[in-house]
Structures are given as C-alpha cells and as structure tokens.
C-alpha cells in the first residue's frame, strides 16, 4: 500500500482518482502506475461542461510521466466517457493530461524547459523520447500560447523568409514589430505563402494595417497589393535591402567610370572599391 500511496502523491491525483496498482520492472528500469476513479463518479462534457453520469470507458491508454528515481514512469488509465444530449459521446477531461496528449502535463512542462535550453536532438536524448514526440510537445506548447495570446492583428508587421534546410527550402514568417512576436508561419516563400495569412483576416482587420516591412521579394509585394487596401503605400522596404541595392548601384557606376578612366590612362579609381 505504501507504493500506491506514494505514487498517488507523485502523480498529484485527487479524489475521485486514485492509484490502483504499481508495477516495477527492474530489468527494464521502468515503473507502470494504473489509476482508477471511485464508483459513482460523474463527468463533465468537454464541449459544454454539463455534468453527466458516466456512459462507458475508452480503451486503456498510457501517458509518459516524469521519471521517478531515474526510472522511466508511465501512467495507465481507461478514460471515462459521458453521453451528452447536445454533443453525443465524449471523453471527459483528465486531470493529469490534455486531450490527445501522449505525456502528462508535468512531463510536458519539463520537456518544454529542456527544449528551450538545447537543440531538439539533444533534448530527445535527455528526455528519452523520439524526434516526433519532441515536435508533438512543441506543437502543443505553441497552440497553448496562441490560445492564451488571443486574436490580435498587428498594425505594424514584418514579413520575411527563413531558410530551413539545404536545397532552397524556406518558411514565410509574419511578425508583430511592436510586440516582437511571430504571428504566422507558412511553407515556402511564394505569393500563396503570404496570401494564407491575409485570408484569415477580415476586411476591417486588413484595413487597419498601417505598415508592412519587407524585402523586395516580388511574390510578397503582389500578395500585399492583392489583399491590403492601399497596399502600395503600406509597404516599407527594409533598410538592409535598400542599402544593398544602393551600394550595388554605386559600385556599378564606379566600375564603369574606372574602365573609362583606365582607357585614358588614368588610374585615379584604382583601389577605390571600399
């Protein structure tokens, strides 16, 4: 009984949930914990919150939990379901994990901290999870952050591409220049990549945009002209690309003048590139 009570505290389980049994497999260095609820438990529909008697249970599932004493720990349970008059049969929310998660909330919290401090590959070795599992945790964390942030359309936005792999593979990024946040990501760097963002906005939201900073990439320009009212007056080309083009123009003139002067035997511009 002592190990059952111990793991009830380790997992943070509270009534009506408790630990039914604990199995330690020394050879595999793992411990499996089974949780169950008391008889007569009622559950709430996850869609509307209506409290209902239990209808049945889903198949047993397992969630990876924080290691205990350096031993890999998994929590097992059969999630209860209710039959809501409005929404049909639904699985109730579990206190230790979010819907469709493979890990407990406490494990995901640790995983996020590790992923913030290391590369994904290194985090997978520390946490003893797969590459796909790591990205699953990241995607869920991003979704939670977006829900917490709420809907907001930046009035001063930046658009840029980022190379993500060899072979000219890119992502399109839309950022809020005032908040310093990334608001949208899309594959590639064509017009459709940016169209997808503007198509999520209402006409009023697009009209509220005051400025869009970007480089001189034509597909992005065309997307803004297509979707943003008076888009031509809202585009602000970033200083880096303006200065790059200006520097190239000055150098082209210098080269022409240098060739013309050299033809006359004048080496005044020799060594003048920098």
N, C-alpha and C positions, 0 to 999 in steps of 0.2 A: 504493500500500500504506500510505502514511503516514496517509491519512484513515481507512482501515479500522482501523488500529491505534489511532488517536486515538479513534474512536467506540467501540471496544471498552472503552477506559478510561472514557470519558464515561458509557457505559451501565452500567459495572461488571460486564460479562459475564465469567464464568469458565468454564473447561472443564466440560462438553463444549460450551458455547455459544461462538460467536464471530461476528464481523461478516463477512457475505459480500460486501456492496457498499454503497456510499453514493452517493446521487444528490442533487445540489444544484440547485435551480431558482431562479435569481437573480430572475427576473421575479416569481415568487410569494412570494419570501422564505421558502422552506421547504427543509428537508433531510429526505430519507427514508432510513432505515437498515434494511437487511434482515439479520436474524440467522438463523443455522442452527446445527445441532448436528453433531458428528462422527458418522461411521458407527459402528454397533455400540453406540450409546447405549441404555441401558436406563432405564426409568422406573418410578416407584412409583405404585401405585393410590392415589388421593387418599382413598379410603374406609378402607382397612385398612393401607396402607403397604407392601404386598407388592411387591418389586421384580420387574419382568417385562420381557421383550423388547418392543420397540415393535410395535404392531399396525398402525397407519397414522397419517396426519396429518389434522387438521381443515383446513377451508378457511383461507386466509390471513386474518389479522386485523391490525389496526393499533392501536397504543397511542400516545396523545399523551405526549411526554416533555418534560422541562424544555427551554426554548429554549436554543440554543447560539449565542453571538454575536448575540443578539437575533433569531435566525431560528427560526421555528416548526419543531419537530423531531418526527418520528413514527418509531416503531419498528414494523417489519413482521416477521411470522413465521407459520409454519404450526405450530400447537401439536401436539405428538406425543400419541398416544393408546395405551393399553395395553388388553388384554383380560384382565380379572381373572376367575378361575374363580368367585369369590363375588359380584362386583358387575357383571360384564359389561364392556362397552367404556366406558372413562372417559378423560377428558383429564387428562394429568399436570399437576401444578402448575408454573407458570413462575416463574423466579427474579426476574423484574422486575415482576410484577403479580399481584394476587389474582384468583381465579376471577371471570369475568364483568365485570371492570373494563374501562373504556374508556381508562384512564390508567395510566402506570407508577406504582409506589409512590412514587418520588421526586417525581413531579409532584403526586400527591395530598397529599404532606406539605407542599409549598409552598402548594397550594391551601387547605389547612386553616388554615395560618398567616394567609394573606390574608383568608379568610372570617372569622376571629376578630377581625380588626382593622378590617373595613369591612362595609358593607351588601352584600347579595348582588348587587345590580345593579352596584355599584362593582367588586366582585370579578370579575364576568364581563368587565368592560371591561379590567381589569388583566391577567387571565389569558387573555383572548381565547377564552372558552368561552361556551356558551349558558346560559340560566337553568336548563334541565333538567339540563345537565351539572353545574352547581354543586350542585343539590339531590341529584344522584346521589352526589357526593363526600361531602356532609353525611350522607346516609343511611348510607353505608358506614362513615363515621367513628363514627357513633352505634352502629351494630351492633358494630363492633370494641370500643368502650368497654363496651358491655353484656356482651359475652363476657368481657372482661378482668375486669369487676367481679364476675361470677358471680351466682348466685341468692341474693338476700337479701330478706327481708320486713321492712320497718320495723315496730317495735313502737309507735313514736310517729310517726304520719303526719299529713300535712296534705292536705286536699282543697280545690281552688278551681277557678274557671273563669277563662279569659282570653279577652278579645275579640280576634279575629284579623283582622277585616275589618268594613267597614260593613254595615249590614243585620242586626245582631244575630247575627253568626256567632261561635261560641265553641269553645274547646277545654276539656276537663276535664283537670286535672293532679293527679297524686298524688305527693307528695314525702315524703322521709325527713327529718323535722325534726331528727334528731340528726346525720345525715351532711350535710345541706344539699344533697341531690341530688334530681333529678326521676326518679321510678321508673316513671311510666306517663303516657301521653298518649292521649286519645281525642277523636273529633269530638263536637261539641255539648255540652250540659250537662243532659241528661235522665237518668233513672234507669239506662237501658241503658248510658250512657257510663261510669258507675262500676261497674255490675254486671260489665262486661267485665273489670275488674281483679280483683275478688274471685273471679271464676270461675276465674282462673288459679292460685289458692291452694288448698292442701289444707285440710281441716278443722282440722288441728293448727296450721297457719300462721295461719288466721283467729282461732283461739282465743288465740294468743299476742299479739294486738294489744292494747295497753294503753290507747291514747287516739287519737282521730281529731279533729283540729282542723278546723273548717269554719265557713262562714257558715250562715245559717238557711234555705238553699235546700232546699225540701221534697223534690225528687227525690233529692238526696244523702242526706238523712235516711232516706228509705224504703229506699234501697239498703243503708245500714249496718244498719238494723233487719232486713232480709231475710237478710243474709249473715254478720254478725258476732255471735257469741254474746254475750248481754247487751249488745247494741249500744246500747241506750238509756243505759247507764251509761258507755259508752266515748266518747260524743260530747262534745266540748268546743267550745262556740261561741266564736269568736274575739272578742277584746276590742273590736275596732273596731265590729263589728256590734252587740254588746251595748250599747256606749256610744251608738251611733247611735239605737237603739231607746229607750234611757233618755232621751237628750236630747230626742227627739221627744215622749215621754210627758210630760216636764216642761214642754215648750213648749205642749202641748195644754192642760194644766192651767192654765198661766199665761194663755193666751188666754181660756179660759172665765172665770177669775176677773177678768181685765181687763174683759171685756164686762159682767160682773155689777156690778163696781165703777163702771164708767162710767155704767151705768143709774141709779146712785145719786148721780152727780155727783162721784165720787171718781176722780182721775187718778193715784193712787199708783203704778200699774204702767206708766204711760206711759214708753216708752224703756227698758223692763226686759228686752228680748229677749236682749241679750248680757250 
